[in-house]
């Protein structure tokens, strides 16, 4: 019975633990950018050229040539009315406007439903429009239309503050996105567990038929070949689906990002790779500002570092605390930091060039480990941070702890460096 009770408690905590859902707002913005890129034709890294804006980009423009053949509805959806090229064009412009509204968080729930329908109707109207990247939009937009995606980082929050529910919520909405994303990797992995993928035949056929292309392809094939491409794909999908649920989640996100960047460099999959990478946001810490970096503006070296890093700190994922402008417990917390372990000597923080990081779990870091933590939280330095990750294996962690327990500076007390 104890085991059953423990499993029940774990299940409840997994789905219904209290949590912020700020990361859903970030997810809406970046996934919405992918929707807009899809609607305007802004893709094509595999060409080696800068993507060209095609406004508006009509996904189903070929229906003017296909005519009646285009209408091949999914069984059970024959009732969807036939649309001519002009009607499809008008519908896609409406969907483009809705996609912009959803991205900026204006009338988020209603605009999300319209975006979902803009993918659902063509795919149900004709199976000619069924592509894996469109299916990704369909499944996730169906989920997003049901979630509170507009509570944070949105115009709705500014224009309709009375409608916003403050305080922590259950983590269920984030868990649903996480589980669906994991299912995408697991289901596609099982579809690849066959001889064609094991011996590289699938990749070889894709290369011979021109499905793999672009200026980057020769370098990739000369390095790992079609067999290597096949096995890295299998490895990356399995690794992500398992490791993303462990304490080594950062490595899963990095392996997945390299997989999708590689796909986009050699295949025309429109915005699919960026859709998948934007969904990784559901696995970051759901609340911004819980990681704090303490610095002393009296030290010019520290001030310059924080000024530069703050330019990369999109959406305030990191809170910067200037101890020189703090009083009382806030200043005591940092001035009272001392190395853990045998060394009990306290240095003068103001005379040091070291930044001190307080992670969301309450642990303090300095030196190389602190820089690893900072760069891992900034979008543009996430992948390079793994160089520091490897380096930290060789350098003992210099953890620090408060000399006495004091109140932690809250986000509202954090000093802006901008």
Buried (B, 14 or more C-beta within 10 A) or exposed (E): EEEEEEEEEEEEEEEEEEBBBBBBBBBBBBBBBBBBBBBBBBBBBBBEEEEEEEEBBBBBBEBBEBEEEBBEBEEEEEEBEEBEBEEBBEBBBEBBBBBBBBBBBBBBBEBBBBBBBBBBBBBBBBEBBBBEBBBBBBBBBBBBBBBBBBBBBBBBBEEEEEEBEEEEBBBBBBBBBBEBBBEBBBEEBEEBEEEEBBBBBBBBEBBEEEBBBBEBBEEBBEEBBBBBBBBBBBEBBBBBBBBBEEEEBBBBBBBBBBBBBBBBBBBBBBBBBBBBBBBBBBBBBBBBBBBBBBBBBBBEEBBEBBBEBBEBBEBBBBBBBBBBEBEEBBBBBBBBBBBEEEEEEEEEBBEBEBBBBBBEEEBBBBBBBBBBBBBBBBBEBBBEBBEBBEEBEEEEBBEBBBBEEBEBBEEEEBBEBE
